[in-house]
Amino acid sequence: MSKVTIYHNPRCSKSREALKLLEEQGTDVEVVKYLDTPPSKEELKSLLKMLGISARELMRTKEAIYKELGLKEVEDEEKLIEAMVEHPRLIERPIVIKDGKAVIGRPPQKVIELL
């Protein structure tokens, strides 16, 4: 069985639920606590490509930092990615990766689609 990676925030109920679902399936899971070890710019670009979405679609637009940084007005994909690297709290969670494909686990049951 191939490795599954989850970008996880233990304080997030959806992230905890997704991790639990993976573990219940007997999945070999690598947990990346992305708030402790934020992804690099290159890693984020890779994630976006696997997800098939734009940087804004990966952002938590209701976070206070999103409003504080005025990101609603920013159109430049690079600047949005840089903001997520600097402020990983902006990254939607959980993100689950397997075999070069990724999903955002919202709702958490979406992670089962990858298995």
QUIVEN-V465678 format. One record per residue. N is the residue number from 1. RES is the residue in one small letter. PHI is phi in whole degrees, 0 to 359 (NA if undefined). PSI is psi in degrees with one decimal (none if undefined). NEAR is the number of other C-alpha atoms within 10 Angstrom. Layout:
BEGIN
N;RES;PHI;PSI;NEAR + N;RES;PHI;PSI;NEAR
END
This chain:
BEGIN
1;m;NA;133.9;7 + 2;s;280;157.2;10 + 3;k;292;143.2;11 + 4;v;242;135.7;19 + 5;t;246;136.5;19 + 6;i;237;126.7;26 + 7;y;276;111.3;25 + 8;h;236;142.0;23 + 9;n;238;107.2;22 + 10;p;301;-19.8;15 + 11;r;275;-6.5;8 + 12;c;262;125.0;11 + 13;s;296;-38.7;12 + 14;k;295;-38.8;19 + 15;s;293;-43.5;25 + 16;r;297;-41.5;16 + 17;e;298;-44.3;18 + 18;a;297;-43.5;26 + 19;l;298;-41.9;27 + 20;k;298;-43.7;14 + 21;l;301;-44.3;17 + 22;l;298;-44.8;21 + 23;e;295;-37.7;12 + 24;e;296;-26.9;9 + 25;q;277;-2.1;11 + 26;g;75;23.9;10 + 27;t;283;139.2;17 + 28;d;280;104.3;13 + 29;v;249;129.7;17 + 30;e;262;120.6;15 + 31;v;263;123.0;14 + 32;v;250;110.6;18 + 33;k;277;90.1;14 + 34;y;292;-16.0;19 + 35;l;284;-29.1;16 + 36;d;277;-39.1;9 + 37;t;231;83.1;10 + 38;p;298;147.3;19 + 39;p;292;150.2;20 + 40;s;284;172.2;14 + 41;k;302;-43.3;16 + 42;e;295;-42.0;11 + 43;e;297;-41.4;12 + 44;l;296;-42.0;19 + 45;k;298;-40.3;17 + 46;s;296;-44.1;14 + 47;l;300;-45.0;22 + 48;l;300;-40.7;19 + 49;k;296;-44.9;15 + 50;m;296;-37.1;16 + 51;l;283;-25.2;19 + 52;g;71;35.6;13 + 53;i;229;169.3;11 + 54;s;275;166.2;14 + 55;a;301;-42.4;23 + 56;r;298;-36.6;21 + 57;e;293;-19.0;13 + 58;l;268;-3.1;21 + 59;m;266;144.6;21 + 60;r;274;94.3;17 + 61;t;286;-9.5;16 + 62;k;266;-4.3;9 + 63;e;293;142.8;12 + 64;a;303;-40.0;11 + 65;i;297;-30.6;15 + 66;y;300;-46.4;19 + 67;k;289;-42.9;12 + 68;e;301;-38.7;9 + 69;l;276;-3.6;11 + 70;g;64;35.5;9 + 71;l;288;-17.3;17 + 72;k;299;-31.4;12 + 73;e;275;-12.4;8 + 74;v;276;126.5;12 + 75;e;257;-20.9;11 + 76;d;289;115.1;11 + 77;e;304;-42.3;13 + 78;e;299;-42.6;13 + 79;k;293;-37.1;13 + 80;l;294;-41.4;21 + 81;i;296;-44.7;25 + 82;e;300;-38.5;15 + 83;a;296;-38.9;21 + 84;m;290;-34.0;25 + 85;v;294;-44.5;20 + 86;e;287;-31.9;14 + 87;h;229;77.1;14 + 88;p;300;-16.4;19 + 89;r;300;-22.1;20 + 90;l;287;-16.4;23 + 91;i;281;127.6;26 + 92;e;298;148.6;21 + 93;r;218;161.9;24 + 94;p;280;154.8;28 + 95;i;247;128.5;24 + 96;v;241;133.1;30 + 97;i;237;136.2;23 + 98;k;207;131.6;17 + 99;d;51;43.1;12 + 100;g;76;8.9;11 + 101;k;240;153.9;13 + 102;a;217;153.6;23 + 103;v;221;154.2;23 + 104;i;268;125.5;21 + 105;g;281;58.0;23 + 106;r;228;105.0;16 + 107;p;289;161.1;12 + 108;p;306;-29.4;23 + 109;q;298;-19.1;14 + 110;k;299;-25.0;15 + 111;v;293;-26.5;23 + 112;i;295;-29.8;14 + 113;e;302;-30.5;9 + 114;l;284;-25.0;13 + 115;l;283;none;14
END
